[in-house]
Amino acid sequence: MQDTIFVLVISMVLGALSGARAAASAETPAGDAPTSAVAADPPVADRGTIIKSIEFEGNRRFKDHVLRQRLGFELGDPLDAFLAEGGRLTIEEVYRKVGYAFVSVSLDRDQMARGHLLYRIEEGTRIQIESVSFVGNEVMDSGTLEKVVKTTERKWLLWPFYYTEDAVQEDLDRLREFYYDHGYLDYKITANTEFTEDRTGVRVTFVIEEGPVYRVADIVLSGNTHFTDDELRTMMTLREGQVYLKPTAVRDGQEIARSYREIGYIDAEVRQRPKFAPATGQNMVTVEYEIVEGNRFRIGKIDVTGNEETQDKVARRVLDEYDFTPGNWYNGRIAPKEGGGLMERYVQRAAVAEEVLIRPVTPEGGATDRKDVRVDIKEGPTGMIMPGVGVSSDSGVIGRLIYRQRNFDITDWPDDPSGLLTPWKYFKGAGQSFSVTLEPGTEYSQYYVEFVDPYWRDIPVTLDVLGRSWERYRESYDEERLKGYFGFEQRLKGRWSRSIGFRAENVGVGNLDFDAPQEIRDVRGDTALFGVRFGLGETALDDRYRPSRGHVLNIEYEQVTGDFTFGILEGSYVRYFTIHENLLGHKTVLAGKVRAATVVGDAPPFEKFYGGGTGPYGLRGFEYRGVSTRGLQTNVASPRYKDPIGSDWIFLAGAEVTVPVISDNFGLLFFVDSGTIDTGRYRVSLGTGLQIMVPQLFGDVPMRFEIAAPVLEDDDDKEQVFSFSAAGMF
């Protein structure tokens, strides 16, 4: 009985739609909005009839198999006349979504009665957008509104844009949201479409009545018992008398909720809404924040699950470092119930896991003041032998062969010495890192072994041990280094860290050009250096891997003895700002950078500072080591300044804006670099480029392509307009 009623209802709906479309079709002139083709009432096939064939005529834009996939039925299925009619409408919709606004599809009735479905398609022309305009907008200029909508006409050599009714409707929603977000609550926005006589183009006009802008008359807080009204207002940026901006109001509510969740109110919610306030005057709103605090929870027991190879302590010591431990208030800001928190990312990084989820769990007995914690770890591959290649404008082509175990355990030795032949089966689970890297290259080569324990003796201290052989072919000589290093970095509370490191290094200088500067000749042969380095730093970022807000400060001093005695003092500061965030959460980030360093004493040329290129002392627009004090040629009749010999001090400052395109993995770069050394004038360069984040096994690898041109330079500097860096593992 229910099936019969359903079929009757569907029949009535389709009949009504067919009648309405027939009437609309009879009255629509050539240039008006398109309507669906009219289909006669489908014949009722004999009970038991199956679909013997599905064919299409007139389709040029889409192949047959593409259309068949969209129908929802296949050959051999029972023939349902109403589903067949629905398929006709589906085909029309497929065409309209790509710009065929006047498409018409009909279904052969006679063929259908015999089990053969034949769709005849009149595609029409694909409608290009000839123009997009705005009328009635007085406060918001058309240039701003053009950035809000997606509908646009062809510009320059770009591919043409095609009309779809859905796209115009989405743009109406975007415009309405844009005006609402900027305090215009009484807007009226509609869209007019005017098709050309030949139905090949359309002109889209958005008609706007902006209305008045609304300001904040009052901010009302309710439901808060833990924080006072004054304390909550310090967390907010919206103020009385300001224009009501919905994004600002929403962010204020989110910040209040995060502040509650940070101290154990993990279920806290903030409901924000504007309310018209006519009593206070025209065009005013009262912004209400209703706070639902919920219960406050401390952390009970913590269970780590899903880890078969990774030891529990790898996760627990990360939690300990951030005071996410039993007895403390449950910090729902760094470990939210829904996942995606900082703690999850930090544990995931430490365990080299594919996924980590931290969830609060109600303890047995249903305690109302405590939440147990479950840390679910989904393990992934942690060790790999990886061949690859890298290339950059500073270093040329570099071959790579890397063995890396990111979840290493130096104590996990095999019982049988033969197990050393398959080390990837052992030495894992403690969250340490071990790597062997072979990098032969065209301009430099290096080979090194490194061991890193991020929690030496299970405390927040990183132990780094390194052995390295390095060779580089310089302008007028070859440089070889053999280095041993070990150091400790202690992470302090409040995002500060301090470090100490020791190096022993032999530097060999040879294969000199006949006219090499005297400063290079003076250090020919081997030089022994022994250094101790002290460091102090602060890292305060919203995301340590892809920062959008915060800063990084580092100050280091190294005292070196051996064949030379000198000191090196370095300092750097980087600040990140989010200057724009779109509706999809993609952030435009500004990074300001300052770096300065100086030599204390008499250092050899290979320990001094060189500007240019893309490294720590990079100045884009200049060659690698292209900004430097120059040494005077030797053994020539007319000596001149030629090769770089390093500078005793350097200062660099710059700014870079990264604008995401499509996603955060693909961005445009705009930057200015500047700096000076102990000789020559102040240097400045401007540039732009592309950044692509390429997923790799152990994290994203950035590829950069940059073009820069010096604006201010010195006569002895060497320019480099194009620079790039890329690395890939295969």
CORWO-V295823 format. One line per field, one symbol per residue. phi: phi as a letter, one per 40 degrees, with the letter a starting at -180 (. if undefined). psi: psi as a letter, one per 30 degrees, with the letter a starting at -180 (. if undefined). Layout:
# CORWO-V295823
phi->???
psi->???
This chain:
# CORWO-V295823
phi->.cccccccccccccccccccccccccbcccccccbcccbcdcccccdgcbccabbbbgcbcbcdcccccccgabdgcdcbcccccccccccdcdcccbhccbcbbbbccccccbgbcbccbbcgccccccabbbbgcbcccccccccccccaccbfccccbbcbcccccccdcccccccccbgccbcbbbbbbbccccfbaabbbccbbcgccbbccabbbagcbcccdccccccbbcbdgcccbddcccccccccccccccbhccccbbbbacbdbccchcfbbccbbcbbcgcbbccccbbbbgccbccdcccccccccbfcbdgcccccccbcccggcccccccccccfccabbbbcbcccggdcbabcbbbcbbcbcbbabbcaabaaccbgcbcbbbbbbcbcbccccccbdccccbcccbfahbgcbbabbbbcacbabaaababbbcbdfgbcbcbbbabababbcccbabbbbbbbaaabbbcccggcabaaabbbabbbbafcccbddcccccbcgcbcbbbbbbbaabbbbcaccbcbahabbbbbbbbbbhcbbabbbbaaabbbbccabcccgcbcbbbbbbaaaacbhbbcdcbcbbbhgbcdbcbchbcdgcbacbccdbfbcbcacbccbgbcaabbaaaabbbcbgaccbacbbabbaiabcbgccbabbaaibbbcbcbcbhcbcbbbbbabcbbabcccbcacbbaaaaabb
psi->eeeeeeeeeeeeeeeeeeeeeeeeeffjleglkllklkklkkljlkkfkljfljlkkfjeeklefeeeffegllkflkkjeeeeeeeeeeeeeeeefggifgkkklkjeeeefggkjjjkkjealkjkjelklkkfjeekleeeeffelfkllkkbglklklkkeeeeeeeeeeeeeeeefggjfglkklkkkjkleghflkkkkjkkjealkkljelkkklfkeekleeeeffflfklkflkjjeeeeeeeeeeeeeeeffgfifgkkjjkkkkkifffllhkkkjkjjkjealkklkblkkklfjeekkefeeefeeeeggilkflkjjfefileglgleeeeeeeeefhlekkkkkkkklkfhkfgkklkkjkkjkakfkkkjlaklklfefakklkjkkkjfhljffiklekfffffifffahlfgglkkkkkkiklfflklklkkkkjfikgglikkkkkkkkkkkkjaeglkkkkjkkkklkkkkllggllllklkkkkkkkkahklfgkleeeefgkakkkkklkkklklkjilfjfeikflalkkkkkkkkkabfljllkkkklkkkkkjfkklfggkkkkkkkkkkkllkjajllefgakkllagaehkjkfklkgfjlkklkllgleiklkdlkgllflkkkklkkkjjkjelffjlkkklkklllaflalkkklkllakkkjjklehlkkkkkjkklkkeklleflkljekllkkkkk.
